[in-house]
């Protein structure tokens, strides 16, 4: 094939949507509004309520901001393509979408990792917790997560932009870096991207994963030696975090299978493939505020104090 520098990509994931695209558009719109309302509500509540200006809730605020960021990288383009006959996307917007979606995933996982470490300190070192995890340290950790991810992805994406491509069809409903690299004419050029991508996995996934495993092993060890009351308190504190972590990991596992294992996915309906690919961008931002809002008493009480009673009952 001849090499090309396409001005746009074709998102082939929309080709089999059929005549019910407006129904999908309505569903996606409701989901997007729900995500924005629930996440924004909890961000405002945490910012306004002084009692929630504590490490755990500051990490949650970072998580909710990232969920808004990630969903905004997907939903507007998704909604536009559902009601349009033209499923092309400009190269600039495509690379911007890759940057936003990948940075969202990395920040989400790293944020969940430092939240697990925060729970470890709170459960294993309750008396020293306020010294070990101050609001200033929280800000440093959050800044480090966001800035390191952005720096890495700028370098990673610059390697993708330089590739000469022999095609412009992406088999998905959004731009994916792996699928763009697969369009490269030269396997040697693509190999550089793959090597750097493996380095990124080691940097941005292995370290947070080690932090999560270390934290929960320590928490489990302490719980086995403690009273039933301490175990129940630890379980209540860790349940929302574990549920969020498992939900996000499940979504990432789905997209990993879909993008890497071509043959097993050929028998899966296109619509189901599209849903699997966006699961972590749809369900995680919707799941987090519901999970933490329902499970955490202080957040529920803060919502009740800040919101008018009628609006609170609706929410």
C-alpha positions in Angstrom: 0.0 0.0 0.0 1.1 3.6 -0.6 1.7 5.7 2.5 -0.7 8.4 3.3 -1.1 11.3 5.6 -4.9 11.3 5.9 -6.7 14.5 6.9 -9.3 12.4 8.6 -10.1 8.9 9.8 -13.3 6.9 9.3 -14.9 5.4 12.4 -16.2 2.1 11.1 -17.9 1.2 14.4 -20.9 3.3 13.4 -21.5 1.4 10.1 -24.0 -1.2 11.5 -26.0 1.0 13.8 -29.0 1.0 11.4 -32.3 3.0 11.6 -32.5 3.2 15.4 -29.6 5.6 15.7 -31.9 8.3 17.2 -32.9 5.9 20.0 -29.2 5.3 20.7 -28.7 9.1 20.6 -31.4 9.6 23.2 -30.0 6.9 25.5 -26.5 8.4 25.2 -27.8 11.9 25.9 -29.5 10.8 29.1 -26.4 9.0 30.2 -24.2 12.0 29.6 -26.6 14.4 31.4 -26.7 11.9 34.3 -22.9 11.7 34.5 -22.5 15.5 34.4 -25.2 16.1 37.0 -24.1 13.4 39.5 -20.4 14.1 39.3 -20.8 17.9 39.3 -23.1 17.7 42.3 -20.6 15.7 44.4 -17.7 18.0 43.4 -19.7 21.1 44.5 -20.8 19.4 47.7 -17.2 18.4 48.6 -15.9 21.9 47.8 -18.6 23.7 49.8 -18.7 21.5 52.8 -15.7 22.1 55.1 -16.2 18.8 57.0 -15.3 17.1 53.7 -12.0 18.8 53.2 -10.2 15.7 54.2 -7.8 13.5 52.2 -10.3 10.8 51.3 -12.8 13.3 50.0 -10.1 15.3 48.1 -9.1 12.2 46.3 -12.8 11.5 45.5 -13.1 15.1 44.1 -10.1 14.4 41.8 -11.8 11.1 40.8 -15.1 12.9 39.9 -13.3 15.6 38.0 -11.4 12.9 36.0 -14.7 11.1 35.3 -16.2 14.3 33.8 -13.0 14.8 31.8 -13.0 11.2 30.4 -16.7 11.2 29.5 -16.4 14.5 27.8 -13.7 13.1 25.6 -16.2 10.5 24.3 -19.8 11.6 24.5 -20.0 14.8 22.4 -18.3 13.0 19.5 -20.4 9.9 20.0 -23.6 11.9 20.0 -22.6 13.8 16.9 -21.7 10.6 15.0 -24.9 8.9 16.0 -27.1 11.4 14.1 -24.7 12.1 11.3 -24.2 10.2 8.0 -20.6 11.3 7.9 -18.6 9.2 10.4 -15.2 10.8 9.7 -13.1 12.5 12.3 -10.3 15.0 11.6 -6.8 13.8 12.5 -6.3 16.7 15.0 -9.5 15.8 16.8 -8.7 12.1 16.6 -5.3 12.5 18.3 -6.9 14.9 20.9 -9.4 12.2 21.7 -6.7 9.6 22.0 -4.8 11.9 24.4 -7.9 12.6 26.6 -9.2 9.0 26.7 -5.8 7.5 27.5 -5.0 10.1 30.1 -8.4 9.6 31.7 -7.7 5.9 32.0 -4.2 6.3 33.5 -5.3 9.0 35.9 -8.3 7.0 37.0 -6.2 3.9 37.8 -3.5 6.0 39.6 -6.1 7.9 41.6 -7.6 4.6 42.7 -4.1 3.4 43.7 -3.4 6.4 45.9 -6.9 6.0 47.4 -6.1 2.5 48.4 -2.8 3.7 50.0 -4.9 6.4 51.8 -7.2 3.7 53.2 -4.2 1.6 54.3 -2.8 4.5 56.3 -6.2 5.3 57.8 -6.8 1.7 58.9 -3.3 0.6 59.8 -2.1 3.9 61.4 -5.2 5.7 62.7 -3.3 7.7 65.3 -0.6 9.0 62.9 -3.0 9.3 59.9 -3.4 13.1 60.1 0.4 13.5 60.1 1.1 10.9 57.3 -1.7 12.1 55.0 -2.2 15.9 55.1 -4.2 18.0 52.5 -0.9 19.3 51.2 0.4 15.8 50.5 -2.9 15.0 48.8 -2.5 18.0 46.5 1.1 16.9 45.7 0.0 13.3 44.9 -2.9 14.5 42.7 -0.7 16.9 40.9 1.9 14.2 40.4 -0.7 11.8 38.9 -2.0 14.3 36.4 1.3 15.9 35.4 3.2 12.6 35.0 0.4 11.2 32.9 0.2 14.2 30.7 3.9 14.3 30.1 4.1 10.6 29.2 1.1 10.8 26.8 2.6 13.9 25.0 5.7 11.8 24.2 3.7 8.7 23.3 1.3 10.6 21.1 4.1 12.4 19.3 5.4 8.9 18.2 2.0 8.1 16.8 1.7 11.4 14.9 5.0 10.9 13.1 3.9 7.5 11.6 3.2 7.2 7.9 -0.2 5.4 7.6 -1.5 3.1 4.9 -5.2 3.5 5.6 -7.6 5.7 7.6 -10.3 3.3 8.8 -10.6 2.7 12.5 -12.7 -0.2 13.6 -14.2 1.5 16.6 -16.6 4.3 17.6 -13.7 6.4 18.9 -10.1 6.9 18.1 -7.8 4.4 19.7 -4.0 4.7 19.7 -3.4 0.9 19.2 -5.8 0.9 16.1 -4.1 3.9 14.6 -0.6 2.4 15.1 -1.9 -0.8 13.3 -2.4 1.4 10.2 1.3 2.2 10.0 3.0 1.2 6.7 6.3 0.3 8.4 6.4 -2.4 11.1 9.7 -1.0 12.3 8.2 2.4 13.0 5.3 0.8 14.7 7.7 -1.3 16.8 9.1 1.9 18.4 5.5 2.8 19.5 4.9 -0.7 20.9 8.2 -0.7 22.9 7.4 2.8 24.3 3.8 1.6 25.0 5.2 -1.4 27.0 7.4 1.0 28.9 4.3 3.1 29.7 2.4 0.0 30.9 5.3 -0.7 33.2 5.4 2.9 34.5 1.7 3.8 34.6 0.1 0.4 35.4 2.6 -1.7 37.3 3.4 0.8 40.0 -0.2 1.7 40.8 -1.1 -2.1 40.8 1.8 -2.8 43.2 0.5 0.0 45.5 -3.1 -1.4 45.4 -1.9 -5.0 46.2 0.5 -3.8 48.9 -2.2 -1.7 50.6 -4.9 -4.3 50.6 -2.6 -7.1 51.8 -1.6 -4.9 54.7 -5.3 -4.0 55.4 -6.2 -7.7 55.3 -3.4 -8.6 57.6 -4.5 -5.9 60.2 -8.1 -7.0 59.9 -7.3 -10.6 60.6 -5.6 -9.6 63.9 -8.3 -7.0 64.9 -11.7 -7.1 66.5 -15.0 -7.7 64.6 -15.9 -4.0 65.0 -12.6 -3.0 63.4 -13.1 -5.4 60.6 -16.6 -4.1 59.9 -15.4 -0.5 59.9 -12.6 -1.4 57.5 -15.0 -3.4 55.3 -17.4 -0.4 55.2 -14.6 2.0 54.3 -13.0 -0.2 51.6 -16.2 -1.5 49.9 -16.9 1.5 47.6 -13.2 1.7 46.6 -13.0 -2.0 45.8 -16.2 -1.9 43.8 -15.0 1.1 41.8 -11.6 -0.5 41.2 -13.1 -3.8 40.1 -15.6 -2.0 37.8 -12.8 0.0 36.1 -10.5 -3.0 35.8 -13.3 -5.0 34.2 -13.9 -2.2 31.7 -10.2 -2.0 30.8 -10.0 -5.8 30.5 -12.9 -5.7 28.0 -11.3 -3.1 25.8 -8.0 -5.0 26.0 -9.6 -8.2 24.7 -11.5 -6.3 22.0 -8.5 -4.5 20.6 -5.9 -7.2 21.0 -7.8 -10.5 20.2 -9.2 -10.1 16.7 -10.3 -13.6 16.0 -12.5 -14.3 19.1 -14.2 -11.0 18.6 -15.2 -11.6 15.0 -18.3 -13.6 16.2 -19.4 -10.9 18.6 -22.1 -8.5 17.2 -20.8 -5.1 16.2 -23.1 -3.3 18.6 -21.9 -5.4 21.5 -18.3 -4.8 20.5 -18.9 -1.0 20.5 -20.5 -1.2 24.0 -17.6 -3.2 25.4 -15.1 -0.7 24.0 -16.8 2.3 25.8 -17.7 0.5 29.0 -15.0 2.1 31.1 -15.9 5.5 29.7 -19.6 5.2 30.4 -20.2 2.9 33.4 -17.3 4.1 35.5 -18.2 7.9 35.5 -21.8 6.9 36.1 -21.0 4.3 38.8 -18.6 6.3 41.0 -20.9 9.1 42.1 -23.8 6.7 42.7 -21.6 4.3 44.6 -19.9 6.9 46.8 -23.0 9.0 47.2 -25.0 6.1 48.5 -22.4 4.3 50.6 -20.7 7.3 52.3 -22.8 8.8 55.1 -20.9 12.1 55.3 -21.5 12.8 51.6 -25.2 12.0 51.9 -25.5 14.2 55.0 -23.6 17.0 53.2 -25.9 16.8 50.2 -28.9 17.0 52.6 -27.5 20.1 54.3 -26.6 22.0 51.1 -29.4 21.0 48.7 -33.0 22.1 49.2 -35.0 19.2 50.7 -37.2 18.8 47.6 -34.2 18.6 45.3 -32.4 16.2 47.6 -35.4 13.8 47.7 -35.4 13.8 43.9 -31.7 13.2 43.7 
